[in-house]
Amino acid sequence: MTTQKPTNDELRVKIFKALADETRLDIIRALYTSKKEMNCGEVGDIRDTTKSNTSYHLRALKEANLIKVRKEAQVKYTSIDVETFQTYLPGFLDTL
């Protein structure tokens, strides 16, 4: 069984659903303004949320291709997927 890449419209729907949440907008804002990768604990500190709540929000952002996740040993690092923003929402990050 192979996984299929979402169509452009399917990805657009995921992007807008992901960005329709204030916590996820705060995560995107923090990642963009920091200009660096953040580990999951640092992301959770943004809104003082639990680990499971943070994971929920990060999963939504990752499924929408808005963030990249890199794992190093036991730590996951997240960063903005600038290419997705440039393709589907040009100029959006500058409004944060």
N, C-alpha and C positions, 0 to 999 in steps of 0.2 A: 504494500500500500504506500503510495506516495502522497505527500501533501502538496496541495496546489497553492500557488501564490494568489492572493486576493486580486480581483480586478481593481482598476483605478477607482471605480465608484464604491466598491466594497471597502477599500482602504479609506476613502474620503469619509464614509459613514463612521468607521472606527475612529478616525482622527477627531471628528467633531464630537462624538460621544465621549471620547477620552478627555477632551478639553472642556466639556460642559460641567466639570466638577471643580469647585474652588480649591480643594486640596491638591488636585493634580496640576492645576494652573500654578499654584505656589511651588510645587516641585519643579516644574519646567522653569519658572522664574529663577529659582535658586540655582539650578544647574546652569542656566544661561549666564546669570550674573557672576557666578563663581568662576566661570571659564575653566573648570577642572572637573575631573571625575569625583564623585562622592560615593562613599560606601553606604550601605543600606541604613546603618545606624545614624549617619549624618542626615540622610534624607528623612528619617523618622523624626529627628529633632526639629525639623522645619515647622511641623504642625503639632509637635508633641503627641505623636500617635504611637500606638502599639506596633510591635513587629508584624503581626498578622495584618493589621490595617495598612501598614506601609507596603507590605508585599502585594496586597490586593490592588493598591493604586499603581504600583510599579508594573504589575502584570498588565493592567489596562493600557498603560503608556507604551509598554513594549509591544503588545499586540497591534497597536496602531503605528508601530515603527517610529514613534516619537523619541524614544531613548534607545541607547545601546547598553547592553549589560555584558560586563567582562568579569569572569571569575578567576581569582588568583588565590590558590589554596582554598580556604574556607570562606573567603571574603568576596562578595560581589560588589563590583564598582559600576556605577551608572553614569552616563553622559548623554548629552543631547545628540540626537541624530540630525545634524544640520541639513543634510541632503534632503530629508523628508520635508523639513520646514521650507527649504528653498524651492522644492518642487511643487508642493501643495498649498503652502501658506507664505509666499514670499513677503517679507517685511514684517511678519507677525512678531518675531522675536524682538525686533527693535521697539515694539510698542509696550513691551513689558517694563 
